[in-house]
């Protein structure tokens, strides 16, 4: 199952997708930016086109966001756009907590580098489960599609689906536009984020409930039948056969995802939720996307904008257990 990871590092734990570098402990900003493969810059390049008489003309007030290392173009932006370099993002996080100590637990680039994420581990453990710790997460887009975001979350981000889950459930967050330097926003971010356990109450309780809820096979099957009921099969009807086969394939993918979650110790409602969420983001057919690149582009769009209807519906059902 693809994870849309270009480069990344993960402290101590090996991510489910087995990608990136696993380090024995958390890293400093300088260590993390190198180990995660984020030690590169983006430039704003002027845009030109060939007119009717084959002369090159500049597109006024429009620029391409280009990565220096390989000239990869991430998008087109206006003249007010100010790039936030990866190093600036790490410096912002360090200044946020007034510390240059080792504290970064995961970081990486997604969608070919168009999206980057940096996750800092805080010292104080959330009062929801011994294995769940609070994080500050920063994510930034280099394609001009959205603001830089900083949130408080108990979700450990290692790929696009965990990033999306963290963003969609963020209770306290700050968004910073790419129109001027972010360095002057430290105090504002501290006030909004608060940096206390108060921000975790609602979401952390829900996460804790899911972690502590064990599912029997009957309950798992009951949920599956509610989310993806098997249609009646008419062997003489091609449409019926196709619908039956498609539903069976979806159910198989979710069961396989949950089997992987159980191997990682998530034999609970949290693991079931991850199984459905992984299907929704990475395995669900993308209408109108015929090529691999087109599918990845749609998946990248869903990273921030999708309603996660299936995942939301599953959460509601699991909370009832």
C-alpha positions as CSV (number, residue, x, y, z in Angstrom):
1,X,0.0,0.0,0.0
2,X,1.5,3.3,-1.1
3,X,2.2,5.9,1.6
4,X,3.0,8.9,-0.7
5,X,6.3,9.3,1.2
6,X,9.2,10.7,-0.7
7,X,11.7,10.9,2.2
8,X,11.3,10.7,6.0
9,X,12.6,9.6,9.3
10,X,10.9,8.0,12.3
11,X,12.4,7.8,15.8
12,X,12.5,4.4,17.4
13,X,9.4,3.0,15.7
14,X,9.4,1.5,12.2
15,X,6.4,3.0,10.2
16,X,3.8,0.5,8.9
17,X,4.9,1.3,5.3
18,X,8.6,0.4,6.1
19,X,9.8,3.6,4.4
20,X,12.4,6.1,5.5
21,X,15.1,6.1,8.1
22,X,14.5,4.7,11.6
23,X,16.6,6.4,14.3
24,X,17.3,5.0,17.8
25,X,16.0,8.2,19.5
26,X,14.5,11.7,18.8
27,X,16.6,14.2,16.9
28,X,17.6,17.8,17.0
29,X,16.4,20.1,14.3
30,X,19.7,19.9,12.4
31,X,19.8,16.2,12.7
32,X,16.2,15.8,11.6
33,X,16.3,18.0,8.6
34,X,19.2,16.0,7.2
35,X,18.0,12.5,8.2
36,X,14.5,13.2,6.9
37,X,15.9,14.4,3.5
38,X,14.5,17.9,4.0
39,X,17.7,19.8,3.5
40,X,16.7,21.6,0.3
41,X,15.4,25.0,-0.7
42,X,12.7,26.2,-3.1
43,X,13.1,29.3,-5.3
44,X,10.5,31.5,-7.1
45,X,11.3,31.4,-10.8
46,X,9.8,33.8,-13.4
47,X,7.4,32.2,-15.9
48,X,7.6,32.8,-19.7
49,X,5.5,31.8,-22.7
50,X,6.0,31.9,-26.5
51,X,3.7,34.4,-28.2
52,X,2.3,34.1,-31.8
53,X,5.6,35.4,-33.3
54,X,7.7,33.0,-31.3
55,X,9.0,35.6,-28.9
56,X,9.4,34.8,-25.2
57,X,7.2,36.9,-22.9
58,X,7.1,37.0,-19.1
59,X,3.9,36.3,-17.2
60,X,3.6,39.3,-15.0
61,X,3.3,38.8,-11.2
62,X,3.4,35.0,-11.5
63,X,6.2,32.6,-10.4
64,X,6.9,28.9,-10.4
65,X,7.9,27.4,-7.0
66,X,10.9,25.2,-7.9
67,X,13.1,22.9,-5.8
68,X,16.7,23.8,-6.2
69,X,18.1,20.2,-6.0
70,X,16.2,18.8,-9.0
71,X,14.2,21.7,-10.6
72,X,10.9,20.1,-9.7
73,X,8.1,22.6,-10.0
74,X,5.5,22.4,-7.3
75,X,3.1,25.1,-8.5
76,X,2.4,28.7,-9.6
77,X,2.0,31.5,-7.1
78,X,1.5,35.3,-7.1
79,X,3.9,38.0,-6.3
80,X,2.8,38.2,-2.6
81,X,3.8,34.6,-2.0
82,X,6.7,34.1,0.4
83,X,8.2,30.6,0.5
84,X,8.7,29.1,3.9
85,X,11.9,27.0,3.6
86,X,12.1,23.7,5.5
87,X,14.9,25.1,7.7
88,X,12.6,28.1,8.6
89,X,9.9,25.6,9.6
90,X,12.3,23.8,12.0
91,X,13.5,27.1,13.4
92,X,9.9,28.1,14.0
93,X,9.2,24.9,15.9
94,X,12.4,25.3,18.0
95,X,11.5,28.9,18.9
96,X,8.0,27.8,19.7
97,X,9.2,25.9,22.8
98,X,12.4,27.9,23.4
99,X,14.6,24.8,22.9
100,X,17.2,23.4,20.6
101,X,17.2,20.0,22.3
102,X,16.5,16.7,20.6
103,X,12.7,16.3,20.4
104,X,11.8,15.6,16.8
105,X,10.1,12.3,16.4
106,X,9.1,12.2,12.7
107,X,9.6,14.4,9.7
108,X,9.4,14.0,6.0
109,X,8.2,15.0,2.5
110,X,5.0,13.8,0.9
111,X,3.7,14.0,-2.6
112,X,7.1,14.4,-4.2
113,X,8.1,17.2,-1.7
114,X,5.0,19.4,-2.3
115,X,4.0,18.8,1.3
116,X,6.3,18.5,4.3
117,X,5.6,17.6,7.9
118,X,7.6,18.0,11.1
119,X,6.5,16.5,14.4
120,X,7.9,17.4,17.8
121,X,7.5,15.2,20.8
122,X,6.6,17.1,24.0
123,X,7.9,15.9,27.4
124,X,4.5,15.8,29.1
125,X,2.6,12.5,28.4
126,X,-1.1,12.7,27.8
127,X,-3.3,11.3,30.5
128,X,-5.1,8.9,28.1
129,X,-2.8,6.0,27.6
130,X,0.7,5.0,28.5
131,X,1.6,4.6,24.8
132,X,0.1,7.9,23.6
133,X,2.2,11.1,23.9
134,X,1.3,14.7,22.8
135,X,2.9,16.2,19.8
136,X,3.2,19.5,18.0
137,X,2.8,19.0,14.3
138,X,3.8,21.5,11.6
139,X,2.9,20.9,7.9
140,X,3.6,23.1,5.0
141,X,2.8,23.1,1.3
142,X,5.3,24.3,-1.3
143,X,2.7,24.3,-4.1
144,X,0.8,27.4,-3.1
145,X,-2.4,25.4,-2.3
146,X,-2.6,26.3,1.4
147,X,-1.3,27.9,4.5
148,X,1.4,26.6,6.9
149,X,-0.4,24.8,9.8
150,X,0.7,24.1,13.3
151,X,-1.5,21.9,15.5
152,X,-1.5,20.0,18.7
153,X,-2.3,16.3,18.2
154,X,-1.8,12.9,19.9
155,X,-1.6,11.3,16.4
156,X,1.9,10.2,15.4
157,X,2.3,11.2,11.7
158,X,4.2,8.9,9.4
159,X,2.4,9.2,6.1
160,X,-0.4,11.1,4.3
161,X,-3.3,9.3,5.9
162,X,-2.1,9.9,9.4
163,X,-1.3,13.5,8.5
164,X,-4.9,14.0,7.2
165,X,-6.3,12.3,10.3
166,X,-4.4,14.6,12.6
167,X,-5.4,17.7,10.6
168,X,-9.1,16.8,10.4
169,X,-9.3,16.3,14.1
170,X,-7.1,19.2,15.3
171,X,-8.8,21.1,18.1
172,X,-6.2,23.8,18.5
173,X,-4.3,25.0,15.4
174,X,-2.9,28.1,13.8
175,X,-2.6,28.7,10.0
176,X,0.1,31.1,8.7
177,X,-0.2,32.5,5.2
178,X,2.7,32.6,2.8
179,X,2.6,36.3,2.5
180,X,5.4,37.3,4.9
181,X,7.9,35.9,7.4
182,X,6.5,33.5,10.0
183,X,9.2,34.4,12.5
184,X,7.1,37.1,14.0
185,X,4.2,34.7,14.7
186,X,5.8,32.9,17.6
187,X,3.9,34.6,20.4
188,X,0.6,34.3,18.5
189,X,1.2,30.6,17.9
190,X,2.0,30.0,21.6
191,X,-1.2,31.7,22.7
192,X,-3.4,29.9,20.2
193,X,-1.8,26.5,20.8
194,X,-1.5,27.0,24.6
195,X,1.0,24.1,24.9
196,X,-1.0,22.5,27.7
197,X,-2.9,19.3,28.1
198,X,-6.2,21.2,28.0
199,X,-6.2,21.1,24.2
200,X,-6.4,17.3,24.1
201,X,-9.5,16.7,26.3
202,X,-12.1,15.9,23.6
203,X,-9.9,14.3,21.0
204,X,-7.7,12.4,23.4
205,X,-10.6,10.9,25.2
206,X,-12.0,9.7,21.9
207,X,-8.6,8.2,20.9
208,X,-8.3,6.6,24.3
209,X,-11.7,5.1,24.0
210,X,-10.8,3.6,20.7
211,X,-7.5,2.2,22.0
212,X,-9.2,0.6,24.9
213,X,-12.1,-0.9,22.9
214,X,-11.5,-4.5,21.8
215,X,-13.5,-5.8,18.9
216,X,-14.8,-9.3,18.6
217,X,-14.9,-11.0,15.2
218,X,-18.7,-10.6,15.3
219,X,-18.5,-6.9,15.9
220,X,-15.9,-6.5,13.2
221,X,-18.2,-8.3,10.7
222,X,-21.2,-6.3,11.9
223,X,-19.4,-3.1,11.2
224,X,-18.2,-4.4,7.8
225,X,-21.7,-5.4,6.8
226,X,-23.0,-1.9,7.7
227,X,-20.3,-0.1,5.8
228,X,-20.1,-2.4,2.8
229,X,-23.1,-4.7,2.7
230,X,-22.7,-7.5,0.1
231,X,-25.1,-7.0,-2.8
232,X,-27.2,-9.9,-4.2
233,X,-25.4,-11.8,-6.9
234,X,-27.0,-12.6,-10.2
235,X,-24.5,-14.6,-12.2
236,X,-26.3,-13.8,-15.4
237,X,-26.1,-10.1,-14.9
238,X,-22.7,-8.4,-15.6
239,X,-23.6,-5.4,-13.5
240,X,-24.5,-7.5,-10.6
241,X,-21.3,-9.6,-10.9
242,X,-19.2,-6.4,-11.1
243,X,-20.9,-4.8,-8.0
244,X,-20.5,-8.0,-6.0
245,X,-16.8,-8.4,-7.0
246,X,-16.0,-4.8,-6.3
247,X,-17.6,-4.9,-2.8
248,X,-15.8,-8.2,-2.0
249,X,-12.5,-6.6,-3.0
250,X,-13.1,-3.6,-0.8
251,X,-13.9,-5.8,2.2
252,X,-10.7,-7.9,1.5
253,X,-8.6,-4.8,1.5
254,X,-10.0,-3.5,4.8
255,X,-9.5,-7.0,6.4
256,X,-5.9,-7.1,5.1
257,X,-5.3,-3.6,6.5
258,X,-6.7,-4.6,9.9
259,X,-4.5,-7.8,9.9
260,X,-1.5,-5.5,9.5
261,X,-2.8,-3.2,12.4
262,X,-3.1,-6.2,14.7
263,X,0.4,-7.3,13.9
264,X,1.5,-3.8,15.0
265,X,-0.3,-4.3,18.3
266,X,-3.5,-2.4,17.4
267,X,-6.0,-5.2,18.0
268,X,-8.7,-2.7,18.9
269,X,-11.1,-0.1,17.6
270,X,-8.2,2.2,16.8
271,X,-6.7,-0.4,14.6
272,X,-10.0,-0.9,12.8
273,X,-10.3,2.8,12.3
274,X,-6.8,2.9,10.8
275,X,-7.8,0.0,8.5
276,X,-10.8,1.9,7.1
277,X,-8.9,5.2,6.9
278,X,-6.1,3.6,4.9
279,X,-8.5,2.2,2.5
280,X,-10.4,5.5,2.1
281,X,-7.2,7.5,1.3
282,X,-5.0,5.0,-0.5
283,X,-7.0,2.1,-1.9
284,X,-10.3,3.6,-2.9
285,X,-10.7,4.0,-6.6
286,X,-10.3,7.6,-7.7
287,X,-12.9,8.5,-10.3
288,X,-11.5,10.1,-13.4
289,X,-7.9,9.2,-12.4
290,X,-6.6,6.8,-15.0
291,X,-2.9,7.0,-14.4
292,X,-0.8,6.5,-11.3
293,X,0.2,10.2,-11.3
294,X,-3.4,11.3,-11.6
295,X,-4.4,9.1,-8.7
296,X,-1.6,10.4,-6.5
297,X,-2.6,14.0,-7.4
298,X,-6.2,13.3,-6.3
299,X,-4.9,11.6,-3.1
300,X,-2.7,14.6,-2.4
301,X,-5.8,16.9,-2.8
302,X,-7.8,14.7,-0.4
303,X,-4.9,15.1,2.1
304,X,-6.3,18.5,3.2
305,X,-9.7,18.9,1.6
306,X,-11.5,15.5,1.7
307,X,-14.4,15.1,4.1
308,X,-13.3,11.6,5.1
309,X,-16.9,10.4,5.0
310,X,-16.2,6.7,5.4
311,X,-13.7,7.3,8.3
312,X,-16.1,9.7,10.0
313,X,-18.9,7.2,9.7
314,X,-16.7,4.4,11.1
315,X,-15.7,6.6,14.1
316,X,-19.3,7.2,15.0
317,X,-20.0,3.4,14.9
318,X,-16.9,2.5,16.9
319,X,-17.7,5.1,19.6
320,X,-21.0,3.4,20.2
321,X,-19.3,0.1,21.2
